[in-house]
Amino acid sequence: IGNAVLNDETDLWGIVDYVASHALISDETWYQIHKYCDFSPNTNISDQCKNATVPAFNDVKHINIYNIYAPLCLSPNLTVKPKKASVLDFDPCSLNYVHAYLNRPEVQKALHANVAMINYSWAPCSKVLKWQDSPPTILPLLREIMANGFRLWVYSGDVGGVIPITSTKYSLKKLKLPVKTAWYPWFLDKEVGGYSEVYKGDLTLATVRGAGHIVPTYQPPRALSLIKHFLAGRPLPSSSSSS
């Protein structure tokens, strides 16, 4: 499960603390949010809380919150000629290309998509469809998965501000699982690929160093190493010699 929404209350507090700890908002803004906001389930957000979050939104709106250190796409135009795609060379405008490509009529026809001829364009995150049945937590589902003997890995890119690593750590802490393998760095090509901790119940938490919200976009080799180890049922390597 990658950069997943696990538990609304702790996920939201994790976002607040992440942007504060990475010097994206002021200490005063962080204090005001903690003072006036209550993210508990079935709690209405107060006007004081909304006012407290305004400076935070203003502070982060000029960066890519999906990777706080990534460059922005500064050109609204598509390329004149097709670009040679590179898995290892991240293009900050790649989402623009995908959006344009998947909205081409011939592409949608080939994919058998939009057969109902809807009157709005495809988007990766729809502003038209509004989910109304999303539960405030899936922690009971994680418990069920573990109770049935399935291995469970939860991973996060450590420079993504959307459901960041702090959110994931806060949410998993609610499970109150004993630690089986203490926090350690894992390696790929003799460099730290991220960090990991394993809990009793066969749940592994892993971070991917230098990756944003969509981990393979920003750190493809490290993402591939993580997936390979998961599929092989092996822990992430704890020494550079075994990476």
C-alpha positions in Angstrom: 0.0 0.0 0.0 1.7 3.2 -1.1 1.3 6.6 0.5 -2.2 5.5 1.4 -5.1 7.2 3.2 -5.4 5.0 6.3 -7.1 6.9 9.0 -8.5 10.4 8.4 -7.7 11.9 11.8 -4.1 10.9 12.1 -3.5 11.4 8.3 -4.5 15.0 8.6 -2.4 15.6 11.7 0.5 14.0 9.9 0.2 16.5 7.0 0.2 19.4 9.4 3.3 18.2 11.3 5.1 17.3 8.1 4.8 20.7 6.4 5.8 22.3 9.7 8.8 20.1 10.2 10.0 20.7 6.7 9.8 24.5 7.1 6.9 25.0 4.8 4.7 26.8 7.3 5.5 28.9 10.3 5.5 27.8 13.9 2.7 30.2 14.6 0.5 28.6 11.9 1.3 25.1 13.2 0.4 26.3 16.7 -2.9 27.8 15.6 -3.9 24.7 13.7 -3.2 22.5 16.7 -5.1 24.9 19.0 -8.3 25.3 17.0 -8.6 22.1 14.8 -10.3 18.8 15.7 -10.0 16.2 13.0 -11.9 13.5 14.9 -14.5 11.5 12.9 -18.0 13.1 12.7 -16.7 16.5 13.9 -17.5 19.6 11.9 -14.5 21.8 11.1 -14.9 25.1 13.0 -14.5 28.5 11.5 -11.5 29.1 13.7 -9.9 25.9 12.4 -10.6 27.0 8.8 -9.1 30.4 9.4 -6.0 28.8 11.0 -5.4 26.6 7.9 -5.6 29.5 5.4 -1.9 30.6 5.9 -0.8 27.0 5.5 -2.6 26.6 2.2 -1.1 29.9 1.0 2.4 28.9 2.0 2.4 25.6 0.1 0.4 26.6 -3.0 3.4 27.6 -5.0 5.3 24.3 -4.7 4.5 20.8 -5.9 3.1 19.3 -2.7 3.3 15.8 -4.2 7.1 16.2 -4.1 8.1 19.3 -2.1 11.6 19.5 -3.7 10.5 18.7 -7.3 10.6 21.4 -10.1 7.3 22.8 -11.3 5.9 22.5 -14.8 6.3 26.1 -16.0 5.1 25.7 -19.5 1.4 25.2 -20.2 2.1 24.2 -23.8 2.5 20.7 -25.1 5.7 19.8 -27.0 5.7 20.4 -30.8 7.3 17.0 -31.4 6.8 13.9 -29.3 9.4 13.7 -26.5 11.4 10.6 -25.9 10.2 9.3 -22.6 12.7 8.4 -19.9 11.8 6.5 -16.7 14.9 7.9 -15.0 14.6 11.5 -16.1 11.5 13.0 -14.4 9.6 15.6 -16.5 7.5 17.9 -14.3 5.1 18.4 -17.3 4.5 14.7 -17.8 1.0 14.9 -16.3 0.0 17.5 -18.9 1.1 15.1 -21.7 -0.9 12.3 -20.2 -4.0 14.5 -19.8 -3.8 15.6 -23.4 -3.2 12.1 -24.7 -6.0 10.4 -22.8 -8.5 13.0 -23.9 -7.7 12.5 -27.7 -10.9 10.9 -29.3 -8.9 8.3 -31.2 -7.1 7.2 -28.0 -10.4 6.9 -26.0 -11.9 5.0 -28.9 -9.0 2.5 -28.9 -9.4 2.1 -25.1 -13.2 1.7 -25.4 -13.4 4.6 -23.0 -16.0 7.4 -22.8 -18.5 5.3 -24.7 -21.3 7.4 -23.1 -19.7 10.6 -24.6 -19.7 12.5 -21.3 -19.4 16.3 -21.6 -16.3 16.8 -19.5 -12.7 15.7 -20.0 -10.9 12.9 -18.3 -8.8 14.0 -15.3 -6.6 12.0 -13.0 -8.4 13.4 -10.0 -12.0 14.2 -10.9 -13.7 17.4 -9.6 -17.0 16.1 -11.0 -17.3 12.8 -9.2 -17.8 13.2 -5.5 -17.3 10.1 -3.3 -19.8 10.0 -0.5 -19.1 6.6 1.0 -15.5 6.7 2.0 -15.0 5.4 5.5 -12.9 7.6 7.9 -10.5 4.7 8.6 -9.4 1.4 7.0 -7.4 0.3 10.0 -9.9 -2.5 10.7 -9.3 -3.8 7.2 -5.6 -3.9 7.9 -6.2 -5.9 11.0 -8.4 -8.3 9.0 -5.7 -8.7 6.4 -3.1 -9.5 9.0 -5.4 -11.8 10.9 -5.8 -13.9 7.7 -2.1 -14.4 7.4 -1.3 -12.1 4.6 1.9 -10.1 4.4 1.3 -6.4 4.4 3.7 -3.7 3.4 3.0 0.0 3.7 5.4 2.4 2.0 5.9 6.1 1.7 8.0 8.5 -0.3 9.7 10.7 2.2 9.4 14.0 0.3 5.7 13.8 -0.6 3.5 16.2 1.3 0.2 14.4 0.4 -0.4 11.7 3.0 3.3 12.0 4.0 5.4 9.6 6.0 4.3 11.3 9.2 0.6 10.5 8.4 1.5 6.9 7.7 3.5 6.5 11.0 0.7 8.2 13.1 -1.9 6.0 11.5 0.0 2.7 11.9 0.8 3.6 15.5 -3.0 3.4 16.2 -2.7 -0.4 15.5 -0.5 -0.7 18.6 1.6 -3.5 17.1 4.8 -4.7 18.8 8.0 -4.0 16.9 9.6 -7.1 15.4 12.6 -5.4 13.6 13.5 -2.0 14.8 13.9 1.0 12.4 16.8 0.6 10.1 18.2 2.0 6.8 17.8 -0.3 3.7 20.1 -0.1 0.8 20.3 -0.2 -3.0 23.6 0.1 -4.9 25.4 0.8 -1.7 23.3 3.9 -0.9 20.4 4.3 1.5 17.2 3.6 -0.4 15.0 4.4 2.6 14.2 3.2 6.0 12.1 0.3 7.3 10.5 -1.1 10.4 8.8 -4.5 10.8 5.9 -5.2 13.2 4.6 -8.4 14.6 1.6 -9.5 12.5 3.8 -9.4 9.3 3.4 -5.6 8.7 6.3 -3.8 7.2 6.6 0.0 7.0 9.1 1.3 4.4 10.1 4.7 3.3 11.7 5.5 -0.1 14.3 8.2 0.1 13.9 11.1 -2.3 10.5 9.9 -3.6 7.3 11.9 -3.7 3.7 10.7 -3.5 3.9 8.6 -6.6 7.1 6.7 -5.7 8.1 5.1 -9.0 7.8 8.5 -10.7 10.6 10.0 -8.7 12.7 7.0 -7.6 12.2 4.1 -10.1 15.1 1.9 -9.1 14.3 2.2 -5.4 10.6 1.5 -6.1 11.5 -1.5 -8.2 13.8 -2.9 -5.4 11.0 -2.5 -2.9 8.5 -4.3 -5.1 11.0 -7.1 -5.8 11.7 -7.7 -2.2 8.0 -7.7 -1.4 7.2 -10.2 -4.1 10.1 -12.4 -3.1 9.0 -12.4 0.6 12.4 -11.0 1.6 13.0 -8.0 4.0 14.7 -5.0 2.5 18.5 -5.3 2.8 20.0 -3.8 5.9 23.5 -3.6 4.7 25.1 -2.0 1.6 27.0 -5.3 0.8 23.7 -7.2 0.3 22.0 -4.6 -1.8 
